[in-house]
Amino acid sequence: MVMDWDKLRIFRAVAEAGSFTHAGEALNLSQSAVSRQISALEESLRVPLFHRHARGLILTEQGEILSRTAREVFAKLAMAEARISESRERPTGPLKITTTVAFGSVWLTPRMKEFVELYPDIQAHLVLDDMELDLSMRQADLAIRMTPPRQPDLIHRHLFTVHSNLYASPAYLKARGIPQTINDLDAHRIIVYGAESRPPVPNINWLSETAQAAGKAPAVLTVNNVYAIQLAIQAGLGIGSLPEWMGEGNESIVQVLPELHGTPTDAYFVYPEELRHSKRIEVFREFLLRKIAEAHL
């Protein structure tokens, strides 16, 4: 029997996620499509790979064997690819970087010109997605994440701490007035992330919770993207929470209620164990740390 690599990739995602739904979100596939692929793989192997329970999926003994083997195979393939595509003396080849839409769009992309000019033999690919891509499945080579990795085979390094503040546009404040206390939010429009999507950082809706505790009516707008929240604030729609690095130096918005802050979160540089010795990973990490220091993040 010839193993279907695509089905094996999907199997690895399901084994990591523990559910068809979460694996489908990671792979950008429907829950039914993931389920069909797993059923087809089980049929071809003639063994069950998961115990189905109402609370999720648990690997069978045969599933555990396949999971360990798949992890080893993909790790060896990744290592071989890294060795083939780059030289230790001169970093060469593709480098796929994933991070959140907001950080990638507002902070990282404007700085990529310098990196590309420093390392012209590296082909940089930015994949901006608030959903976490599976690095062990080589959906990307490295990630800049706002939460620590949950998978044990990923190496991570702390980059900086993210502080969140409240912002509004000058035009909005001129029309509505500047809030002086938390209770003043009742007279203002607020913009929040909402609960429809899995957020890129924990406690992202702290403004909504703070406003509700103060008796404020529901938000005027929910939008499941931090970059879009910034654009809504700049357009004068209302008051919203943004990471401090999005507010500093942005003359189109101003901070309000400076005594209010969201819970600090941490950003991490994350990559698979098998790419520990990758020259491309190394030079990008050093470049990123230098730019973070320059920006005083």
LOLO-607126 format. One record per residue: residue in three letters; y, x, z of N, C-alpha, C, O in turn; residue number from 0. Coordinates in steps of 0.05 Angstrom, whole numbers, always signed. Layout:
% LOLO-607126
  resn      nY      nX      nZ     caY     caX     caZ      cY      cX      cZ      oY      oX      oZ  resi
   ALA       Y       X       Z       Y       X       Z       Y       X       Z       Y       X       Z   NUM
...
END
This chain:
% LOLO-607126
  resn      nY      nX      nZ     caY     caX     caZ      cY      cX      cZ      oY      oX      oZ  resi
   MET     -24     +17      +0      +0      +0      +0     +25     +17      +0     +26     +37     +15     0
   VAL     +45     +11     -16     +70     +25     -17     +91     +11      +0     +95     -13      -3     1
   MET    +102     +26     +19    +121     +13     +38    +148      +7     +23    +158     +24      +9     2
   ASP    +158     -17     +27    +183     -26     +15    +206     -15     +33    +208     -24     +56     3
   TRP    +222      +3     +23    +243     +16     +39    +264      -4     +48    +275      -2     +70     4
   ASP    +270     -23     +31    +291     -43     +38    +281     -60     +62    +296     -66     +80     5
   LYS    +256     -68     +61    +245     -84     +83    +243     -67    +108    +248     -77    +130     6
   LEU    +237     -41    +105    +236     -23    +128    +264     -20    +141    +267     -19    +165     7
   ARG    +284     -19    +124    +312     -17    +134    +319     -42    +150    +331     -40    +171     8
   ILE    +312     -65    +139    +317     -90    +153    +301     -92    +179    +312    -101    +200     9
   PHE    +276     -83    +179    +260     -83    +203    +273     -66    +225    +274     -74    +248    10
   ARG    +283     -43    +218    +297     -25    +237    +321     -39    +249    +326     -37    +273    11
   ALA    +336     -54    +233    +359     -68    +243    +351     -90    +262    +364     -94    +283    12
   VAL    +330    -104    +256    +321    -126    +273    +310    -114    +300    +315    -125    +321    13
   ALA    +295     -92    +298    +284     -80    +322    +307     -71    +340    +304     -73    +365    14
   GLU    +329     -60    +329    +351     -51    +345    +367     -75    +357    +374     -74    +380    15
   ALA    +371     -96    +341    +387    -119    +349    +372    -138    +367    +385    -151    +385    16
   GLY    +346    -141    +363    +331    -159    +380    +333    -188    +371    +324    -206    +385    17
   SER    +345    -193    +348    +347    -220    +337    +353    -219    +307    +365    -200    +297    18
   PHE    +344    -239    +293    +349    -241    +264    +379    -245    +259    +391    -234    +240    19
   THR    +392    -261    +277    +420    -267    +273    +438    -243    +275    +454    -237    +258    20
   HIS    +434    -227    +296    +451    -203    +300    +445    -182    +279    +463    -168    +270    21
   ALA    +420    -180    +271    +413    -161    +250    +426    -169    +224    +436    -152    +209    22
   GLY    +426    -195    +219    +439    -205    +194    +469    -199    +194    +480    -192    +173    23
   GLU    +482    -202    +217    +510    -195    +219    +515    -166    +213    +534    -159    +198    24
   ALA    +498    -149    +223    +501    -120    +219    +496    -112    +189    +508     -94    +179    25
   LEU    +477    -127    +176    +469    -121    +149    +485    -137    +128    +481    -133    +104    26
   ASN    +501    -156    +138    +515    -174    +120    +496    -191    +104    +499    -196     +80    27
   LEU    +475    -200    +118    +455    -218    +106    +453    -243    +123    +460    -243    +147    28
   SER    +443    -265    +112    +439    -289    +127    +415    -286    +145    +397    -270    +141    29
   GLN    +415    -302    +166    +392    -301    +185    +366    -309    +171    +345    -297    +177    30
   SER    +367    -327    +153    +343    -336    +139    +333    -314    +120    +309    -310    +117    31
   ALA    +351    -299    +107    +343    -277     +90    +330    -255    +105    +310    -243     +96    32
   VAL    +340    -248    +129    +328    -228    +146    +300    -237    +155    +281    -222    +154    33
   SER    +298    -262    +163    +273    -273    +172    +252    -272    +150    +229    -265    +155    34
   ARG    +260    -279    +126    +241    -278    +103    +231    -250     +98    +207    -246     +92    35
   GLN    +249    -231     +99    +241    -203     +94    +221    -193    +115    +202    -179    +108    36
   ILE    +226    -200    +140    +208    -192    +161    +181    -205    +158    +160    -193    +162    37
   SER    +181    -231    +152    +156    -245    +147    +140    -233    +124    +116    -230    +126    38
   ALA    +154    -225    +103    +141    -213     +80    +129    -185     +87    +108    -178     +78    39
   LEU    +144    -170    +104    +134    -144    +113    +109    -148    +130     +89    -133    +127    40
   GLU    +110    -167    +148     +86    -173    +165     +62    -181    +148     +40    -174    +154    41
   GLU     +68    -197    +128     +46    -206    +110     +34    -183     +95     +10    -182     +92    42
   SER     +51    -165     +86     +41    -142     +71     +25    -123     +88      +6    -110     +79    43
   LEU     +33    -120    +114     +19    -103    +133      -4    -117    +146     -22    -104    +157    44
   ARG      -4    -144    +145     -25    -160    +156     -26    -158    +187     -47    -160    +199    45
   VAL      -3    -153    +199      -1    -153    +228     +26    -165    +236     +45    -163    +221    46
   PRO     +28    -177    +260     +54    -187    +270     +70    -163    +281     +58    -146    +294    47
   LEU     +95    -162    +275    +112    -140    +285    +130    -149    +308    +139    -132    +323    48
   PHE    +134    -175    +311    +150    -185    +333    +137    -209    +347    +123    -225    +334    49
   HIS    +141    -211    +373    +135    -235    +387    +160    -252    +386    +182    -242    +393    50
   ARG    +158    -277    +377    +182    -295    +375    +184    -310    +401    +166    -324    +409    51
   HIS    +207    -308    +414    +213    -323    +438    +240    -336    +435    +257    -328    +418    52
   ALA    +245    -357    +451    +270    -371    +450    +294    -352    +457    +316    -356    +447    53
   ARG    +288    -332    +474    +310    -314    +483    +313    -290    +464    +331    -274    +468    54
   GLY    +296    -288    +444    +299    -266    +425    +272    -255    +415    +252    -269    +417    55
   LEU    +272    -232    +403    +249    -220    +391    +240    -195    +408    +257    -179    +417    56
   ILE    +214    -192    +411    +203    -169    +425    +182    -156    +407    +165    -170    +396    57
   LEU    +184    -130    +404    +165    -116    +387    +136    -118    +397    +131    -116    +421    58
   THR    +118    -123    +379     +89    -121    +386     +81     -92    +388     +97     -74    +382    59
   GLU     +57     -87    +395     +47     -59    +396     +49     -47    +368     +57     -24    +366    60
   GLN     +41     -62    +348     +43     -51    +320     +72     -47    +312     +79     -28    +298    61
   GLY     +89     -66    +322    +118     -63    +316    +130     -38    +329    +147     -25    +317    62
   GLU    +121     -32    +353    +131      -8    +366    +123     +17    +350    +139     +36    +347    63
   ILE     +99     +18    +341     +90     +41    +325    +107     +44    +300    +115     +66    +293    64
   LEU    +111     +22    +286    +127     +23    +261    +156     +31    +267    +168     +45    +252    65
   SER    +167     +20    +289    +194     +26    +296    +198     +56    +302    +217     +68    +292    66
   ARG    +180     +68    +317    +182     +97    +322    +180    +113    +297    +194    +132    +293    67
   THR    +161    +105    +280    +157    +119    +255    +181    +117    +236    +190    +136    +224    68
   ALA    +192     +92    +235    +216     +88    +218    +239    +105    +227    +254    +116    +211    69
   ARG    +243    +106    +254    +265    +122    +265    +262    +151    +257    +282    +164    +249    70
   GLU    +238    +162    +259    +233    +190    +251    +237    +194    +222    +249    +215    +214    71
   VAL    +228    +176    +205    +231    +179    +176    +260    +179    +168    +269    +196    +153    72
   PHE    +276    +160    +178    +304    +158    +171    +319    +182    +181    +338    +192    +168    73
   ALA    +312    +192    +205    +325    +216    +216    +320    +240    +198    +338    +256    +193    74
   LYS    +295    +243    +189    +288    +266    +172    +302    +264    +145    +311    +284    +134    75
   LEU    +304    +240    +134    +318    +236    +109    +348    +243    +112    +359    +256     +94    76
   ALA    +360    +235    +134    +388    +240    +138    +393    +270    +141    +412    +280    +130    77
   MET    +375    +284    +155    +378    +313    +158    +375    +327    +132    +390    +346    +126    78
   ALA    +356    +318    +116    +352    +331     +89    +376    +326     +72    +385    +345     +58    79
   GLU    +387    +302     +73    +411    +296     +56    +434    +314     +65    +449    +324     +48    80
   ALA    +438    +317     +91    +460    +333    +101    +457    +362     +92    +477    +375     +84    81
   ARG    +433    +372     +93    +428    +400     +85    +432    +405     +55    +442    +426     +47    82
   ILE    +423    +385     +40    +425    +388     +11    +454    +386      +1    +462    +401     -17    83
   SER    +469    +368     +13    +496    +362      +2    +519    +379     +13    +541    +375      +4    84
   GLU    +513    +397     +31    +535    +413     +41    +528    +442     +46    +504    +448     +51    85
   SER    +547    +459     +45    +543    +487     +52    +554    +492     +80    +574    +480     +87    86
   ARG    +542    +510     +95    +552    +516    +121    +579    +530    +120    +595    +527    +138    87
   GLU    +584    +545     +99    +609    +560     +97    +631    +542     +87    +654    +544     +95    88
   ARG    +625    +523     +69    +646    +506     +57    +636    +478     +57    +618    +471     +41    89
   PRO    +647    +460     +74    +637    +433     +76    +640    +418     +49    +661    +418     +37    90
   THR    +618    +407     +40    +617    +394     +14    +601    +368     +15    +583    +366     +31    91
   GLY    +609    +349      -2    +593    +325      -4    +607    +300      +7    +629    +302     +17    92
   PRO    +593    +278      +6    +605    +252     +15    +606    +251     +46    +588    +261     +59    93
   LEU    +626    +238     +56    +629    +233     +85    +638    +204     +88    +661    +198     +82    94
   LYS    +621    +187     +98    +627    +159    +101    +636    +154    +130    +620    +158    +149    95
   ILE    +660    +145    +134    +672    +141    +160    +677    +111    +164    +689     +98    +147    96
   THR    +668    +101    +186    +674     +72    +191    +690     +70    +217    +685     +84    +237    97
   THR    +708     +50    +218    +723     +44    +241    +734     +16    +238    +728      +2    +218    98
   THR    +748      +6    +258    +759     -21    +257    +780     -24    +236    +792      -4    +227    99
   VAL    +785     -48    +227    +804     -53    +206    +832     -44    +215    +847     -32    +199   100
   ALA    +839     -50    +240    +866     -44    +249    +870     -14    +251    +890      -3    +240   101
   PHE    +852      +0    +265    +856     +29    +268    +854     +43    +241    +869     +62    +236   102
   GLY    +835     +35    +224    +832     +47    +198    +856     +43    +180    +865     +61    +166   103
   SER    +867     +19    +180    +889     +12    +162    +915     +24    +172    +930     +36    +156   104
   VAL    +921     +21    +197    +948     +28    +207    +950     +58    +215    +970     +71    +209   105
   TRP    +929     +69    +228    +931     +96    +238    +917    +117    +221    +928    +138    +214   106
   LEU    +891    +112    +214    +875    +132    +202    +882    +137    +172    +885    +160    +164   107
   THR    +884    +116    +157    +888    +119    +128    +912    +136    +121    +910    +153    +103   108
   PRO    +936    +132    +134    +959    +148    +126    +954    +178    +132    +969    +195    +120   109
   ARG    +935    +185    +149    +930    +213    +155    +908    +226    +138    +903    +250    +140   110
   MET    +895    +210    +122    +872    +220    +106    +882    +238     +83    +866    +255     +74   111
   LYS    +907    +235     +74    +917    +253     +53    +915    +282     +61    +906    +299     +46   112
   GLU    +922    +288     +86    +921    +315     +96    +892    +325     +97    +887    +348     +89   113
   PHE    +874    +309    +106    +846    +317    +108    +835    +322     +80    +821    +342     +76   114
   VAL    +840    +305     +61    +830    +308     +34    +840    +334     +21    +826    +347      +7   115
   GLU    +865    +340     +27    +877    +365     +16    +866    +390     +29    +863    +411     +16   116
   LEU    +859    +388     +55    +847    +410     +69    +819    +416     +60    +810    +439     +58   117
   TYR    +804    +394     +54    +775    +397     +46    +770    +382     +20    +758    +360     +20   118
   PRO    +779    +393      -2    +777    +379     -28    +748    +375     -38    +743    +359     -55   119
   ASP    +729    +389     -26    +701    +386     -35    +686    +364     -19    +663    +359     -24   120
   ILE    +700    +352      +0    +689    +329     +14    +699    +303      +1    +723    +300      -2   121
   GLN    +680    +286      -5    +688    +259     -16    +688    +239      +7    +667    +230     +16   122
   ALA    +712    +233     +16    +715    +215     +39    +713    +186     +31    +725    +178     +11   123
   HIS    +698    +171     +47    +695    +142     +42    +702    +128     +69    +688    +132     +89   124
   LEU    +722    +111     +69    +729     +95     +93    +717     +67     +90    +721     +54     +70   125
   VAL    +702     +59    +110    +691     +32    +111    +703     +18    +135    +695     +24    +158   126
   LEU    +722      +1    +131    +737     -13    +152    +724     -40    +158    +724     -58    +141   127
   ASP    +714     -43    +182    +699     -67    +189    +699     -70    +219    +693     -51    +234   128
   ASP    +707     -93    +229    +706     -98    +258    +678    -101    +269    +674    -100    +293   129
   MET    +659    -106    +251    +631    -105    +259    +621     -77    +259    +628     -61    +241   130
   GLU    +604     -69    +278    +594     -42    +280    +572     -38    +259    +552     -53    +258   131
   LEU    +575     -18    +242    +554     -10    +223    +533      +6    +238    +538     +19    +258   132
   ASP    +509      +5    +227    +486     +19    +239    +485     +48    +229    +477     +53    +207   133
   LEU    +493     +66    +246    +494     +94    +238    +466    +106    +235    +461    +123    +218   134
   SER    +447     +97    +251    +420    +107    +249    +407     +99    +223    +387    +111    +214   135
   MET    +417     +77    +211    +407     +68    +185    +424     +79    +162    +420     +71    +139   136
   ARG    +442     +97    +168    +459    +111    +149    +478     +92    +134    +484     +96    +111   137
   GLN    +486     +70    +148    +507     +54    +136    +534     +69    +136    +552     +62    +121   138
   ALA    +536     +89    +153    +558    +107    +153    +549    +133    +167    +529    +133    +181   139
   ASP    +564    +155    +162    +558    +180    +174    +569    +183    +203    +557    +195    +220   140
   LEU    +592    +171    +207    +605    +172    +233    +622    +148    +237    +629    +134    +218   141
   ALA    +628    +142    +262    +644    +119    +269    +665    +127    +289    +661    +143    +307   142
   ILE    +688    +114    +287    +708    +114    +309    +708     +86    +321    +717     +67    +308   143
   ARG    +697     +84    +345    +692     +58    +357    +709     +54    +382    +715     +74    +396   144
   MET    +715     +29    +388    +730     +23    +412    +712     +15    +435    +721      +5    +456   145
   THR    +686     +19    +432    +667     +15    +454    +646     +38    +452    +641     +48    +431   146
   PRO    +634     +45    +475    +613     +66    +474    +589     +56    +459    +583     +33    +460   147
   PRO    +574     +74    +446    +550     +66    +431    +528     +57    +449    +525     +67    +472   148
   ARG    +512     +37    +440    +490     +27    +456    +463     +40    +448    +444     +39    +464   149
   GLN    +462     +52    +425    +437     +64    +416    +434     +92    +427    +453    +108    +428   150
   PRO    +410     +99    +437    +406    +125    +450    +407    +149    +432    +411    +171    +441   151
   ASP    +403    +145    +406    +402    +168    +387    +429    +174    +375    +430    +188    +354   152
   LEU    +450    +164    +387    +477    +170    +377    +492    +188    +396    +492    +184    +420   153
   ILE    +506    +208    +385    +522    +226    +400    +551    +215    +400    +560    +205    +380   154
   HIS    +564    +215    +423    +591    +205    +424    +609    +223    +440    +601    +236    +460   155
   ARG    +635    +224    +432    +655    +240    +446    +679    +222    +450    +689    +209    +432   156
   HIS    +690    +222    +475    +714    +206    +480    +738    +218    +465    +742    +242    +464   157
   LEU    +753    +200    +452    +776    +208    +437    +802    +203    +451    +819    +221    +455   158
   PHE    +807    +178    +460    +831    +171    +474    +828    +144    +487    +808    +129    +481   159
   THR    +846    +137    +505    +845    +111    +518    +866     +93    +506    +889    +100    +501   160
   VAL    +857     +68    +500    +874     +49    +486    +887     +30    +507    +873     +17    +523   161
   HIS    +914     +29    +507    +929     +11    +524    +941     -11    +507    +951      -6    +485   162
   SER    +940     -36    +517    +950     -59    +502    +975     -70    +515    +975     -74    +540   163
   ASN    +995     -77    +499   +1020     -88    +509   +1026    -113    +493   +1013    -120    +473   164
   LEU   +1047    -127    +501   +1056    -151    +487   +1080    -144    +470   +1098    -129    +477   165
   TYR   +1080    -156    +445   +1102    -150    +426   +1111    -176    +413   +1097    -196    +411   166
   ALA   +1136    -174    +403   +1147    -196    +387   +1167    -183    +368   +1175    -160    +371   167
   SER   +1175    -198    +348   +1195    -188    +329   +1223    -193    +339   +1227    -213    +354   168
   PRO   +1243    -177    +332   +1271    -182    +341   +1280    -210    +332   +1294    -223    +347   169
   ALA   +1273    -218    +308   +1282    -244    +298   +1270    -267    +315   +1284    -286    +321   170
   TYR   +1245    -264    +323   +1233    -285    +340   +1247    -286    +367   +1254    -308    +376   171
   LEU   +1253    -263    +379   +1266    -263    +405   +1294    -273    +404   +1304    -285    +423   172
   LYS   +1308    -268    +381   +1335    -278    +378   +1335    -309    +377   +1353    -322    +387   173
   ALA   +1314    -320    +364   +1312    -349    +362   +1302    -362    +387   +1310    -384    +394   174
   ARG   +1283    -349    +401   +1269    -362    +424   +1277    -351    +451   +1271    -364    +471   175
   GLY   +1291    -329    +451   +1297    -316    +476   +1276    -297    +485   +1253    -297    +476   176
   ILE   +1284    -279    +504   +1266    -258    +514   +1253    -267    +540   +1267    -273    +559   177
   PRO   +1227    -270    +541   +1214    -278    +566   +1218    -257    +588   +1216    -233    +583   178
   GLN   +1224    -266    +612   +1229    -248    +634   +1206    -246    +653   +1202    -226    +667   179
   THR   +1190    -268    +655   +1167    -268    +673   +1143    -281    +658   +1147    -293    +636   180
   ILE   +1120    -279    +670   +1096    -291    +658   +1099    -321    +654   +1089    -333    +635   181
   ASN   +1113    -334    +673   +1117    -363    +671   +1134    -371    +647   +1132    -394    +638   182
   ASP   +1150    -353    +637   +1167    -359    +613   +1150    -362    +588   +1160    -372    +568   183
   LEU   +1125    -354    +589   +1108    -357    +565   +1104    -386    +557   +1097    -392    +534   184
   ASP   +1108    -404    +576   +1105    -432    +570   +1125    -441    +549   +1120    -462    +536   185
   ALA   +1147    -427    +546   +1167    -434    +526   +1164    -418    +500   +1181    -419    +483   186
   HIS   +1141    -404    +497   +1138    -386    +474   +1112    -392    +459   +1093    -404    +470   187
   ARG   +1111    -383    +434   +1087    -385    +418   +1071    -359    +421   +1083    -337    +420   188
   ILE   +1045    -362    +425   +1029    -337    +428   +1008    -336    +406    +998    -357    +396   189
   ILE   +1000    -312    +399    +980    -307    +378    +957    -291    +391    +962    -271    +405   190
   VAL    +933    -300    +387    +910    -287    +400    +887    -283    +379    +888    -293    +357   191
   TYR    +868    -267    +387    +845    -261    +369    +827    -285    +365    +818    -290    +343   192
   GLY    +822    -300    +386    +804    -323    +384    +775    -316    +391    +768    -292    +395   193
   ALA    +758    -336    +392    +730    -332    +400    +710    -336    +378    +686    -337    +384   194
   GLU    +719    -339    +353    +700    -346    +332    +684    -322    +323    +662    -325    +312   195
   SER    +694    -297    +327    +681    -273    +317    +676    -254    +340    +689    -255    +361   196
   ARG    +657    -236    +336    +652    -215    +356    +675    -195    +355    +679    -183    +334   197
   PRO    +691    -192    +377    +714    -174    +376    +707    -145    +375    +686    -137    +384   198
   PRO    +725    -128    +364    +719     -99    +362    +723     -85    +389    +713     -63    +393   199
   VAL    +737     -98    +408    +740     -86    +435    +736    -108    +456    +741    -132    +450   200
   PRO    +727    -101    +480    +724    -121    +501    +751    -131    +511    +771    -117    +508   201
   ASN    +751    -155    +522    +775    -167    +535    +799    -168    +516    +822    -165    +524   202
   ILE    +793    -173    +490    +815    -173    +470    +833    -197    +474    +856    -197    +465   203
   ASN    +823    -219    +486    +838    -243    +489    +851    -245    +517    +854    -267    +528   204
   TRP    +859    -222    +528    +871    -222    +555    +897    -238    +556    +903    -250    +576   205
   LEU    +912    -238    +534    +937    -253    +533    +931    -283    +536    +945    -297    +550   206
   SER    +911    -293    +521    +903    -321    +523    +896    -328    +552    +904    -349    +562   207
   GLU    +880    -311    +564    +871    -317    +592    +895    -316    +611    +897    -332    +629   208
   THR    +913    -297    +607    +937    -295    +624    +955    -319    +620    +965    -330    +640   209
   ALA    +958    -328    +596    +976    -351    +590    +964    -376    +601    +978    -393    +612   210
   GLN    +938    -380    +599    +925    -404    +610    +927    -405    +640    +932    -426    +652   211
   ALA    +925    -381    +653    +928    -380    +682    +956    -388    +691    +961    -398    +713   212
   ALA    +976    -384    +673   +1003    -391    +678   +1010    -419    +669   +1033    -427    +671   213
   GLY    +990    -434    +659    +994    -461    +651   +1004    -464    +623   +1015    -485    +615   214
   LYS   +1002    -443    +607   +1012    -444    +579    +993    -460    +561    +969    -459    +565   215
   ALA   +1004    -473    +542    +988    -489    +522    +972    -469    +505    +978    -445    +504   216
   PRO    +952    -480    +490    +937    -462    +472    +954    -447    +453    +976    -454    +447   217
   ALA    +942    -425    +443    +957    -407    +424    +965    -423    +399    +951    -441    +390   218
   VAL    +987    -415    +387    +996    -427    +362    +979    -417    +339    +976    -431    +319   219
   LEU    +967    -393    +341    +950    -382    +320    +929    -364    +332    +934    -348    +349   220
   THR    +904    -368    +322    +883    -348    +328    +875    -335    +301    +873    -349    +281   221
   VAL    +871    -309    +302    +864    -295    +278    +846    -271    +286    +853    -255    +303   222
   ASN    +822    -270    +273    +802    -251    +282    +805    -223    +270    +786    -211    +259   223
   ASN    +829    -213    +271    +835    -186    +261    +861    -176    +274    +881    -189    +272   224
   VAL    +859    -153    +287    +883    -142    +301    +905    -135    +282    +929    -139    +288   225
   TYR    +898    -125    +259    +919    -118    +239    +934    -143    +230    +958    -143    +227   226
   ALA    +919    -165    +227    +932    -191    +219    +950    -201    +242    +970    -213    +236   227
   ILE    +942    -196    +267    +959    -204    +289    +985    -189    +288   +1006    -200    +292   228
   GLN    +984    -163    +281   +1009    -147    +278   +1026    -159    +257   +1051    -162    +261   229
   LEU   +1015    -166    +234   +1031    -178    +212   +1043    -205    +220   +1066    -211    +213   230
   ALA   +1028    -221    +236   +1039    -246    +245   +1062    -242    +264   +1082    -257    +263   231
   ILE   +1059    -222    +282   +1081    -216    +300   +1106    -207    +285   +1128    -216    +290   232
   GLN   +1102    -188    +266   +1124    -178    +250   +1138    -201    +234   +1162    -199    +230   233
   ALA   +1123    -221    +226   +1134    -243    +211   +1150    -263    +228   +1162    -281    +218   234
   GLY   +1150    -258    +255   +1165    -275    +273   +1150    -300    +282   +1163    -319    +292   235
   LEU   +1124    -300    +280   +1108    -324    +287   +1107    -328    +317   +1107    -350    +327   236
   GLY   +1106    -306    +333   +1104    -309    +361   +1099    -283    +375   +1105    -261    +364   237
   ILE   +1089    -284    +400   +1084    -261    +417   +1054    -255    +416   +1038    -274    +418   238
   GLY   +1046    -230    +413   +1018    -223    +413   +1013    -197    +426   +1031    -181    +431   239
   SER    +987    -192    +431    +978    -166    +443    +970    -147    +421    +955    -154    +403   240
   LEU    +979    -122    +424    +971    -101    +405    +965     -75    +420    +976     -71    +442   241
   PRO    +948     -58    +410    +945     -32    +421    +972     -17    +420    +987     -21    +402   242
   GLU    +976      +0    +440   +1002     +14    +442   +1007     +31    +417   +1030     +34    +409   243
   TRP    +986     +42    +406    +990     +60    +382   +1000     +44    +358   +1010     +55    +339   244
   MET    +996     +17    +358   +1007      +1    +336   +1036      -6    +341   +1051     -12    +322   245
   GLY   +1044      -7    +366   +1072     -14    +373   +1091      +9    +372   +1114      +5    +364   246
   GLU   +1082     +32    +381   +1100     +55    +382   +1109     +64    +354   +1093     +67    +336   247
   GLY   +1135     +67    +351   +1146     +76    +325   +1149     +53    +304   +1158     +58    +282   248
   ASN   +1140     +29    +311   +1142      +6    +293   +1168      -9    +299   +1170     -24    +319   249
   GLU   +1189      -4    +283   +1215     -16    +288   +1216     -46    +283   +1236     -58    +289   250
   SER   +1196     -57    +271   +1196     -86    +264   +1187    -103    +288   +1188    -127    +286   251
   ILE   +1178     -90    +310   +1169    -105    +333   +1179     -91    +358   +1185     -67    +358   252
   VAL   +1182    -106    +380   +1191     -94    +406   +1173    -104    +428   +1161    -126    +426   253
   GLN   +1170     -88    +449   +1153     -96    +471   +1167    -116    +489   +1192    -114    +493   254
   VAL   +1152    -135    +499   +1163    -155    +518   +1145    -155    +542   +1122    -147    +541   255
   LEU   +1156    -165    +565   +1141    -166    +590   +1126    -140    +595   +1101    -140    +597   256
   PRO   +1140    -118    +598   +1127     -92    +600   +1109     -89    +624   +1094     -70    +626   257
   GLU   +1112    -107    +644   +1094    -105    +667   +1066    -116    +662   +1048    -112    +678   258
   LEU   +1063    -130    +639   +1036    -141    +631   +1022    -122    +612   +1033    -114    +592   259
   HIS    +996    -117    +618    +980    -100    +601    +951    -111    +601    +942    -123    +620   260
   GLY    +938    -106    +578    +909    -112    +577    +893     -90    +591    +904     -69    +598   261
   THR    +868     -96    +596    +850     -76    +608    +847     -52    +589    +840     -57    +566   262
   PRO    +852     -27    +598    +849      -4    +580    +820      -2    +569    +801      -8    +584   263
   THR    +818      +6    +544    +792     +11    +532    +792     +39    +521    +813     +52    +518   264
   ASP    +768     +49    +515    +766     +77    +505    +756     +78    +476    +739     +61    +468   265
   ALA    +766     +97    +461    +757    +101    +434    +738    +125    +433    +743    +145    +448   266
   TYR    +718    +124    +416    +697    +145    +415    +692    +154    +386    +694    +138    +367   267
   PHE    +685    +179    +384    +676    +191    +359    +646    +191    +361    +634    +204    +378   268
   VAL    +632    +177    +342    +604    +172    +344    +589    +180    +319    +599    +175    +297   269
   TYR    +566    +194    +322    +550    +201    +298    +521    +205    +306    +516    +208    +330   270
   PRO    +503    +203    +287    +474    +205    +294    +466    +233    +303    +478    +253    +294   271
   GLU    +446    +235    +319    +435    +260    +329    +427    +278    +306    +432    +303    +307   272
   GLU    +416    +267    +284    +407    +284    +262    +429    +297    +247    +424    +316    +231   273
   LEU    +454    +289    +251    +477    +301    +237    +493    +320    +256    +516    +327    +251   274
   ARG    +480    +327    +278    +493    +344    +298    +504    +370    +286    +525    +380    +294   275
   HIS    +490    +382    +266    +498    +407    +255    +513    +404    +228    +517    +424    +213   276
   SER    +521    +380    +222    +535    +375    +196    +563    +388    +197    +579    +382    +215   277
   LYS    +569    +404    +177    +595    +416    +175    +616    +395    +169    +639    +398    +179   278
   ARG    +609    +375    +154    +629    +354    +147    +637    +339    +172    +661    +333    +177   279
   ILE    +617    +333    +189    +623    +319    +215    +641    +337    +232    +661    +327    +244   280
   GLU    +634    +362    +233    +649    +381    +250    +678    +383    +242    +696    +381    +259   281
   VAL    +684    +387    +216    +711    +391    +208    +728    +365    +211    +751    +366    +217   282
   PHE    +715    +342    +206    +730    +317    +209    +736    +312    +239    +757    +303    +246   283
   ARG    +716    +318    +256    +721    +315    +285    +745    +332    +295    +762    +323    +309   284
   GLU    +745    +357    +286    +767    +375    +294    +794    +366    +283    +814    +367    +296   285
   PHE    +793    +356    +258    +818    +346    +246    +828    +322    +262    +851    +319    +268   286
   LEU    +810    +304    +268    +817    +279    +283    +828    +285    +310    +848    +274    +318   287
   LEU    +815    +304    +325    +825    +311    +351    +853    +323    +350    +870    +318    +367   288
   ARG    +858    +339    +329    +885    +350    +326    +906    +329    +320    +928    +330    +331   289
   LYS    +899    +310    +303    +919    +289    +297    +924    +270    +321    +946    +260    +325   290
   ILE    +903    +266    +337    +906    +250    +361    +924    +264    +381    +941    +251    +393   291
   ALA    +921    +290    +383    +938    +306    +402    +967    +305    +392    +985    +302    +408   292
   GLU    +971    +307    +366    +998    +307    +355   +1011    +280    +359   +1035    +278    +363   293
   ALA    +995    +258    +359   +1006    +231    +362   +1008    +224    +392   +1018    +202    +398   294
   HIS    +999    +241    +410   +1000    +236    +439    +986    +211    +447    +995    +196    +464   295
   LEU    +963    +206    +434    +947    +182    +441    +933    +186    +467    +918    +168    +477   296
END
